[in-house]
Amino acid sequence: MENKETMTKRTLDELGRIVIPKEIRAKLGWNERDTFTFHCTENNTLTLQLAEKHQS
């Protein structure tokens, strides 16, 4: 299976939010109310990691 990267551009809103596109959330299996951790490195790289899946 081919590994395709998904890239898109989003704008930070006035409340500091960025919308993660539906296609990316679906590909990663992320849903409403899932919990995430943010990691910022010294070279200003930000990673977002799923911490906990919300139980329906």
N, CA, C and O atoms as a GROMACS GRO file, in nm:
protein
  224
    1MET      N    1   0.085  -0.117   0.000
    1MET     CA    2   0.000   0.000   0.000
    1MET      C    3   0.090   0.124   0.000
    1MET      O    4   0.190   0.129   0.072
    2GLU      N    5   0.054   0.221  -0.078
    2GLU     CA    6   0.131   0.344  -0.091
    2GLU      C    7   0.101   0.437   0.026
    2GLU      O    8  -0.014   0.455   0.066
    3ASN      N    9   0.208   0.497   0.082
    3ASN     CA   10   0.192   0.591   0.191
    3ASN      C   11   0.185   0.732   0.134
    3ASN      O   12   0.286   0.786   0.089
    4LYS      N   13   0.068   0.792   0.136
    4LYS     CA   14   0.048   0.927   0.083
    4LYS      C   15   0.040   1.025   0.198
    4LYS      O   16  -0.033   1.002   0.295
    5GLU      N   17   0.115   1.134   0.188
    5GLU     CA   18   0.105   1.241   0.287
    5GLU      C   19  -0.014   1.328   0.254
    5GLU      O   20  -0.047   1.350   0.138
    6THR      N   21  -0.078   1.377   0.358
    6THR     CA   22  -0.188   1.469   0.340
    6THR      C   23  -0.144   1.606   0.391
    6THR      O   24  -0.111   1.621   0.509
    7MET      N   25  -0.144   1.704   0.303
    7MET     CA   26  -0.107   1.839   0.343
    7MET      C   27  -0.220   1.934   0.313
    7MET      O   28  -0.287   1.923   0.210
    8THR      N   29  -0.241   2.026   0.403
    8THR     CA   30  -0.339   2.131   0.382
    8THR      C   31  -0.296   2.252   0.462
    8THR      O   32  -0.213   2.241   0.552
    9LYS      N   33  -0.350   2.366   0.430
    9LYS     CA   34  -0.315   2.491   0.496
    9LYS      C   35  -0.438   2.544   0.569
    9LYS      O   36  -0.546   2.550   0.511
   10ARG      N   37  -0.421   2.581   0.694
   10ARG     CA   38  -0.531   2.636   0.774
   10ARG      C   39  -0.483   2.763   0.844
   10ARG      O   40  -0.363   2.784   0.860
   11THR      N   41  -0.578   2.847   0.884
   11THR     CA   42  -0.547   2.973   0.951
   11THR      C   43  -0.590   2.966   1.097
   11THR      O   44  -0.699   2.917   1.129
   12LEU      N   45  -0.504   3.014   1.185
   12LEU     CA   46  -0.534   3.024   1.327
   12LEU      C   47  -0.641   3.131   1.346
   12LEU      O   48  -0.626   3.242   1.296
   13ASP      N   49  -0.751   3.098   1.418
   13ASP     CA   50  -0.856   3.198   1.437
   13ASP      C   51  -0.826   3.285   1.559
   13ASP      O   52  -0.725   3.266   1.627
   14GLU      N   53  -0.915   3.382   1.585
   14GLU     CA   54  -0.893   3.477   1.693
   14GLU      C   55  -0.890   3.414   1.832
   14GLU      O   56  -0.841   3.475   1.926
   15LEU      N   57  -0.943   3.293   1.845
   15LEU     CA   58  -0.941   3.220   1.973
   15LEU      C   59  -0.827   3.119   1.980
   15LEU      O   60  -0.818   3.043   2.077
   16GLY      N   61  -0.740   3.118   1.880
   16GLY     CA   62  -0.625   3.028   1.880
   16GLY      C   63  -0.655   2.888   1.830
   16GLY      O   64  -0.580   2.795   1.859
   17ARG      N   65  -0.764   2.872   1.757
   17ARG     CA   66  -0.804   2.739   1.709
   17ARG      C   67  -0.762   2.718   1.565
   17ARG      O   68  -0.758   2.812   1.485
   18ILE      N   69  -0.732   2.594   1.534
   18ILE     CA   70  -0.707   2.551   1.397
   18ILE      C   71  -0.796   2.430   1.372
   18ILE      O   72  -0.798   2.337   1.453
   19VAL      N   73  -0.870   2.431   1.263
   19VAL     CA   74  -0.958   2.319   1.229
   19VAL      C   75  -0.877   2.211   1.159
   19VAL      O   76  -0.807   2.239   1.062
   20ILE      N   77  -0.886   2.089   1.209
   20ILE     CA   78  -0.823   1.975   1.144
   20ILE      C   79  -0.926   1.921   1.044
   20ILE      O   80  -1.035   1.882   1.083
   21PRO      N   81  -0.891   1.920   0.915
   21PRO     CA   82  -0.989   1.880   0.813
   21PRO      C   83  -1.048   1.741   0.838
   21PRO      O   84  -0.983   1.651   0.890
   22LYS      N   85  -1.174   1.727   0.798
   22LYS     CA   86  -1.249   1.603   0.816
   22LYS      C   87  -1.177   1.483   0.757
   22LYS      O   88  -1.175   1.376   0.816
   23GLU      N   89  -1.116   1.501   0.639
   23GLU     CA   90  -1.047   1.390   0.572
   23GLU      C   91  -0.929   1.339   0.656
   23GLU      O   92  -0.905   1.219   0.662
   24ILE      N   93  -0.857   1.431   0.719
   24ILE     CA   94  -0.743   1.392   0.803
   24ILE      C   95  -0.793   1.324   0.929
   24ILE      O   96  -0.738   1.221   0.970
   25ARG      N   97  -0.897   1.380   0.994
   25ARG     CA   98  -0.952   1.317   1.114
   25ARG      C   99  -1.001   1.176   1.085
   25ARG      O  100  -0.980   1.085   1.165
   26ALA      N  101  -1.067   1.159   0.971
   26ALA     CA  102  -1.117   1.026   0.933
   26ALA      C  103  -1.002   0.929   0.910
   26ALA      O  104  -1.006   0.814   0.955
   27LYS      N  105  -0.899   0.974   0.840
   27LYS     CA  106  -0.784   0.889   0.811
   27LYS      C  107  -0.716   0.842   0.939
   27LYS      O  108  -0.669   0.729   0.947
   28LEU      N  109  -0.712   0.930   1.042
   28LEU     CA  110  -0.646   0.898   1.168
   28LEU      C  111  -0.740   0.834   1.270
   28LEU      O  112  -0.696   0.790   1.375
   29GLY      N  113  -0.870   0.830   1.239
   29GLY     CA  114  -0.967   0.771   1.331
   29GLY      C  115  -0.996   0.860   1.451
   29GLY      O  116  -1.036   0.811   1.556
   30TRP      N  117  -0.977   0.992   1.436
   30TRP     CA  118  -1.003   1.087   1.544
   30TRP      C  119  -1.149   1.130   1.541
   30TRP      O  120  -1.207   1.151   1.434
   31ASN      N  121  -1.207   1.144   1.660
   31ASN     CA  122  -1.347   1.183   1.672
   31ASN      C  123  -1.363   1.295   1.773
   31ASN      O  124  -1.269   1.330   1.844
   32GLU      N  125  -1.484   1.352   1.778
   32GLU     CA  126  -1.515   1.454   1.877
   32GLU      C  127  -1.485   1.401   2.016
   32GLU      O  128  -1.510   1.284   2.046
   33ARG      N  129  -1.432   1.487   2.098
   33ARG     CA  130  -1.404   1.461   2.239
   33ARG      C  131  -1.285   1.369   2.263
   33ARG      O  132  -1.258   1.335   2.378
   34ASP      N  133  -1.213   1.327   2.160
   34ASP     CA  134  -1.086   1.258   2.182
   34ASP      C  135  -0.991   1.358   2.246
   34ASP      O  136  -1.006   1.479   2.225
   35THR      N  137  -0.895   1.310   2.324
   35THR     CA  138  -0.801   1.396   2.396
   35THR      C  139  -0.663   1.385   2.332
   35THR      O  140  -0.621   1.276   2.292
   36PHE      N  141  -0.593   1.499   2.322
   36PHE     CA  142  -0.464   1.503   2.255
   36PHE      C  143  -0.360   1.571   2.341
   36PHE      O  144  -0.392   1.650   2.430
   37THR      N  145  -0.233   1.539   2.314
   37THR     CA  146  -0.122   1.610   2.375
   37THR      C  147  -0.046   1.683   2.264
   37THR      O  148  -0.038   1.635   2.151
   38PHE      N  149   0.007   1.798   2.299
   38PHE     CA  150   0.088   1.878   2.208
   38PHE      C  151   0.232   1.872   2.254
   38PHE      O  152   0.259   1.879   2.374
   39HIS      N  153   0.324   1.860   2.161
   39HIS     CA  154   0.467   1.860   2.191
   39HIS      C  155   0.532   1.963   2.100
   39HIS      O  156   0.514   1.960   1.979
   40CYS      N  157   0.608   2.055   2.160
   40CYS     CA  158   0.678   2.157   2.082
   40CYS      C  159   0.828   2.141   2.106
   40CYS      O  160   0.873   2.138   2.220
   41THR      N  161   0.904   2.130   1.997
   41THR     CA  162   1.048   2.112   2.007
   41THR      C  163   1.118   2.247   2.003
   41THR      O  164   1.056   2.350   1.977
   42GLU      N  165   1.248   2.245   2.030
   42GLU     CA  166   1.328   2.368   2.027
   42GLU      C  167   1.332   2.431   1.888
   42GLU      O  168   1.351   2.552   1.877
   43ASN      N  169   1.316   2.350   1.782
   43ASN     CA  170   1.319   2.406   1.645
   43ASN      C  171   1.178   2.441   1.594
   43ASN      O  172   1.156   2.450   1.474
   44ASN      N  173   1.084   2.460   1.689
   44ASN     CA  174   0.947   2.504   1.659
   44ASN      C  175   0.866   2.406   1.577
   44ASN      O  176   0.781   2.446   1.498
   45THR      N  177   0.891   2.278   1.595
   45THR     CA  178   0.808   2.175   1.534
   45THR      C  179   0.702   2.134   1.637
   45THR      O  180   0.733   2.102   1.751
   46LEU      N  181   0.577   2.137   1.594
   46LEU     CA  182   0.467   2.100   1.681
   46LEU      C  183   0.412   1.965   1.637
   46LEU      O  184   0.384   1.944   1.519
   47THR      N  185   0.396   1.874   1.732
   47THR     CA  186   0.332   1.746   1.702
   47THR      C  187   0.208   1.732   1.791
   47THR      O  188   0.204   1.780   1.904
   48LEU      N  189   0.110   1.667   1.735
   48LEU     CA  190  -0.017   1.644   1.804
   48LEU      C  191  -0.034   1.493   1.812
   48LEU      O  192  -0.030   1.424   1.711
   49GLN      N  193  -0.055   1.443   1.934
   49GLN     CA  194  -0.066   1.298   1.952
   49GLN      C  195  -0.194   1.263   2.026
   49GLN      O  196  -0.231   1.328   2.123
   50LEU      N  197  -0.261   1.160   1.977
   50LEU     CA  198  -0.382   1.113   2.044
   50LEU      C  199  -0.344   1.058   2.180
   50LEU      O  200  -0.260   0.968   2.190
   51ALA      N  201  -0.406   1.111   2.285
   51ALA     CA  202  -0.378   1.067   2.422
   51ALA      C  203  -0.482   0.968   2.470
   51ALA      O  204  -0.450   0.872   2.539
   52GLU      N  205  -0.609   0.993   2.433
   52GLU     CA  206  -0.717   0.908   2.482
   52GLU      C  207  -0.837   0.917   2.387
   52GLU      O  208  -0.878   1.026   2.347
   53LYS      N  209  -0.893   0.800   2.353
   53LYS     CA  210  -1.014   0.795   2.271
   53LYS      C  211  -1.135   0.814   2.363
   53LYS      O  212  -1.142   0.755   2.470
   54HIS      N  213  -1.228   0.898   2.320
   54HIS     CA  214  -1.350   0.920   2.395
   54HIS      C  215  -1.438   0.797   2.384
   54HIS      O  216  -1.458   0.743   2.275
   55GLN      N  217  -1.491   0.753   2.496
   55GLN     CA  218  -1.582   0.637   2.497
   55GLN      C  219  -1.724   0.685   2.479
   55GLN      O  220  -1.774   0.764   2.559
   56SER      N  221  -1.789   0.639   2.375
   56SER     CA  222  -1.927   0.682   2.345
   56SER      C  223  -2.026   0.625   2.442
   56SER      O  224  -2.146   0.651   2.431
   0.00000   0.00000   0.00000
